[in-house]
Amino acid sequence: MSNWHDELGVFDLETTGIDVETARIVSAHVGRLDDSGRVVERHDWLVDPGVEIPVEATAVHGITTEHARTVGMPAAEAVGEIVATLRILFGRGTPVVAYNAPYDFTLLDREAQRYGVAPLVAPGPIIDPLVIDKAVDKYRSGKRTLALTALFYGVDLTDAHDAGADAIAAGRVAQALARVHAEALAFPAIELHHLQISWCREQAEDFQAYMRREHNPAFTTSGLWPVR
């Protein structure tokens, strides 16, 4: 029987901001890796989001409003293609990796609704290396950004905040996690998906308790995963 990490889809978005309710897609990548982490399929989109790209966002991913308007695909068309490509992977039963999955999948859901595209319904199985890493190595100190986590697991990330580079690196981090924590992650993909729902909720509860205790008694955060 194959392991969940033998073939992985990978998914990442670069956007206009951090608020999933208002941010728009600027670039996207959906691809597929084999069991060695080699890219065997890739789809890339540069998108005209239909709004100004804030300079703060351009500073992160390098895409300007002018470039997106000149070269980018209309947002409605791109969103439809991204959703359709992911739907094919899920339809095959291929696990899809997204680092901090609630951001990408929630934003894609809102964009689909914005443009009248049928959104993904209960997408899965999804593999979120951020949630998994926190679960299997709970007490490791330091931040858990993709760049730092990739470095920790010996995965190259040479062009951070490029959708393709980030997606592929996240997939390879997932495969590294599967090697390093083989016993803890020896589940079928769909079971691991459901475990991450519980893990993310517990992690959010712990973080909320910490923030209320140390900084803001009224702090709240969502533990919903993979779509909020």
C-alpha positions as CSV (number, residue, x, y, z in Angstrom):
1,M,0.0,0.0,0.0
2,S,1.4,3.4,-0.9
3,N,2.2,6.0,1.7
4,W,0.4,9.4,1.8
5,H,3.7,11.2,0.9
6,D,4.6,9.1,-2.1
7,E,2.7,11.5,-4.4
8,L,1.7,14.9,-3.3
9,G,-0.1,17.9,-4.8
10,V,1.2,21.3,-3.7
11,F,-0.6,24.6,-3.6
12,D,0.3,28.2,-2.7
13,L,-1.0,31.7,-3.3
14,E,0.6,35.1,-3.3
15,T,-2.0,37.8,-2.7
16,T,-2.7,41.5,-2.0
17,G,-2.9,41.2,1.8
18,I,-3.4,39.0,4.9
19,D,-7.1,39.3,5.4
20,V,-8.7,36.3,3.8
21,E,-12.1,38.1,3.5
22,T,-10.7,41.0,1.4
23,A,-7.4,39.9,-0.1
24,R,-7.1,39.0,-3.8
25,I,-5.0,36.4,-5.6
26,V,-2.0,37.8,-7.5
27,S,-0.2,34.6,-8.3
28,A,-0.8,30.9,-7.7
29,H,0.8,27.5,-8.1
30,V,-0.7,24.0,-8.2
31,G,1.7,21.2,-8.8
32,R,2.5,17.6,-8.1
33,L,5.6,15.9,-6.7
34,D,6.8,12.3,-6.9
35,D,8.1,10.3,-3.9
36,S,11.5,11.9,-4.3
37,G,10.2,15.4,-4.2
38,R,10.7,15.9,-8.0
39,V,8.2,18.1,-9.8
40,V,6.2,16.0,-12.2
41,E,3.4,18.5,-13.0
42,R,3.1,22.3,-12.5
43,H,0.5,25.0,-13.2
44,D,1.3,28.6,-12.6
45,W,-0.9,31.7,-12.7
46,L,-0.2,35.4,-12.7
47,V,-3.4,37.2,-12.0
48,D,-4.8,40.7,-12.4
49,P,-6.6,41.0,-9.1
50,G,-8.8,43.8,-10.3
51,V,-7.6,46.1,-7.5
52,E,-4.4,47.9,-6.6
53,I,-1.7,45.7,-5.2
54,P,-0.5,47.5,-2.0
55,V,3.2,48.4,-2.0
56,E,3.6,46.3,1.2
57,A,2.4,43.2,-0.7
58,T,4.6,44.0,-3.7
59,A,7.6,44.2,-1.3
60,V,6.9,40.6,-0.3
61,H,6.2,38.9,-3.7
62,G,7.6,41.4,-6.1
63,I,4.5,41.7,-8.3
64,T,3.3,45.3,-9.1
65,T,-0.1,46.5,-10.0
66,E,1.2,47.5,-13.4
67,H,2.8,44.2,-14.2
68,A,-0.3,42.2,-13.0
69,R,-2.6,44.4,-15.2
70,T,-0.4,44.1,-18.2
71,V,0.5,40.4,-18.1
72,G,-1.9,38.8,-15.6
73,M,-5.0,36.7,-16.4
74,P,-8.4,38.1,-15.5
75,A,-9.1,37.1,-11.9
76,A,-12.4,35.3,-12.5
77,E,-10.8,33.1,-15.2
78,A,-7.8,32.3,-13.0
79,V,-9.8,31.5,-9.9
80,G,-11.9,29.1,-12.0
81,E,-8.8,27.3,-13.3
82,I,-7.1,27.1,-9.9
83,V,-10.3,25.6,-8.3
84,A,-10.7,23.1,-11.2
85,T,-7.0,22.0,-11.0
86,L,-7.3,21.4,-7.3
87,R,-10.6,19.6,-7.8
88,I,-8.9,17.1,-10.2
89,L,-6.1,16.3,-7.6
90,F,-8.7,15.8,-4.9
91,G,-10.8,13.7,-7.2
92,R,-7.8,11.4,-7.7
93,G,-7.4,11.1,-4.0
94,T,-4.0,12.9,-4.2
95,P,-3.2,14.7,-0.9
96,V,-2.5,18.4,-1.4
97,V,0.1,20.2,0.7
98,A,-0.5,23.9,1.7
99,Y,1.6,25.5,4.4
100,N,-0.8,27.3,6.7
101,A,-3.7,25.8,4.8
102,P,-6.5,27.9,6.3
103,Y,-5.0,31.0,4.7
104,D,-4.8,29.6,1.1
105,F,-8.0,27.5,1.1
106,T,-10.1,30.2,2.9
107,L,-8.9,32.9,0.5
108,L,-9.5,30.7,-2.5
109,D,-13.0,30.0,-1.2
110,R,-13.8,33.7,-0.9
111,E,-12.4,34.4,-4.3
112,A,-14.5,31.6,-5.8
113,Q,-17.7,33.1,-4.2
114,R,-16.7,36.6,-5.3
115,Y,-16.6,35.5,-9.0
116,G,-19.4,33.0,-9.0
117,V,-17.1,29.9,-9.3
118,A,-18.4,26.8,-7.6
119,P,-16.0,26.5,-4.6
120,L,-14.3,23.4,-3.3
121,V,-16.6,21.7,-0.8
122,A,-14.9,20.0,2.1
123,P,-11.5,19.8,0.2
124,G,-9.2,17.0,1.2
125,P,-7.1,15.3,2.0
126,I,-4.9,18.3,2.8
127,I,-1.5,18.1,4.4
128,D,-0.4,21.2,6.3
129,P,3.3,21.0,7.4
130,L,2.8,23.9,9.8
131,V,0.1,22.1,11.8
132,I,1.9,18.8,11.6
133,D,5.3,20.2,12.6
134,K,3.8,21.9,15.7
135,A,2.1,18.6,16.6
136,V,5.1,16.3,16.3
137,D,7.7,18.7,17.6
138,K,5.6,20.8,20.0
139,Y,8.3,22.3,22.2
140,R,10.9,23.3,19.6
141,S,11.6,27.0,20.1
142,G,11.5,29.7,17.5
143,K,9.2,30.8,14.7
144,R,7.7,28.2,12.3
145,T,7.7,30.2,9.0
146,L,8.1,28.2,5.9
147,A,11.6,29.5,5.3
148,L,12.8,28.5,8.8
149,T,11.0,25.2,8.8
150,A,12.4,24.3,5.5
151,L,15.9,25.2,6.8
152,F,15.3,23.0,9.9
153,Y,14.4,20.0,7.7
154,G,17.1,20.6,5.2
155,V,14.8,21.6,2.3
156,D,16.0,24.3,-0.1
157,L,13.9,27.4,-0.5
158,T,15.8,29.7,-2.9
159,D,13.0,32.1,-3.9
160,A,10.7,32.6,-0.9
161,H,7.3,34.2,-1.6
162,D,7.2,32.9,-5.1
163,A,4.1,30.8,-5.2
164,G,5.8,28.0,-7.1
165,A,8.9,27.9,-4.9
166,D,6.9,28.1,-1.7
167,A,4.5,25.3,-2.8
168,I,7.3,23.0,-3.9
169,A,9.3,23.6,-0.7
170,A,6.2,23.0,1.4
171,G,5.7,19.6,-0.3
172,R,9.3,18.6,0.3
173,V,9.0,19.7,4.0
174,A,5.9,17.4,4.3
175,Q,8.0,14.5,2.9
176,A,10.8,15.3,5.3
177,L,8.4,15.3,8.2
178,A,7.2,11.9,7.0
179,R,10.7,10.6,7.0
180,V,11.8,12.1,10.4
181,H,8.5,11.3,12.2
182,A,7.6,8.1,10.4
183,E,5.9,6.4,13.3
184,A,4.0,9.5,14.5
185,L,2.7,10.1,10.9
186,A,2.0,6.5,9.8
187,F,-1.6,7.2,8.9
188,P,-3.6,7.1,5.6
189,A,-3.9,10.6,4.1
190,I,-7.6,11.0,5.0
191,E,-7.0,10.0,8.6
192,L,-4.1,12.5,8.8
193,H,-6.4,15.1,7.4
194,H,-8.9,14.6,10.3
195,L,-6.1,14.5,12.9
196,Q,-5.0,18.0,11.7
197,I,-8.5,19.3,12.3
198,S,-8.0,18.4,16.0
199,W,-4.4,19.5,16.2
200,C,-5.1,22.9,14.7
201,R,-8.0,23.4,17.1
202,E,-5.7,22.5,20.1
203,Q,-2.9,24.7,18.9
204,A,-5.2,27.7,18.5
205,E,-6.7,27.1,22.0
206,D,-3.1,27.0,23.5
207,F,-2.1,30.2,21.6
208,Q,-5.3,32.0,22.6
209,A,-4.7,31.1,26.2
210,Y,-1.2,32.3,26.1
211,M,-2.1,35.6,24.4
212,R,-4.9,36.2,27.0
213,R,-2.6,35.5,29.8
214,E,0.4,37.5,28.6
215,H,-0.9,40.3,26.4
216,N,-4.6,40.8,25.8
217,P,-7.4,39.2,27.9
218,A,-9.9,39.7,25.0
219,F,-7.7,38.0,22.3
220,T,-9.4,35.4,20.1
221,T,-8.3,33.3,17.2
222,S,-9.9,30.6,15.1
223,G,-8.8,27.0,15.2
224,L,-10.9,26.0,12.2
225,W,-9.0,24.0,9.6
226,P,-8.6,23.8,6.6
227,V,-11.2,26.4,5.7
228,R,-12.4,29.2,8.0
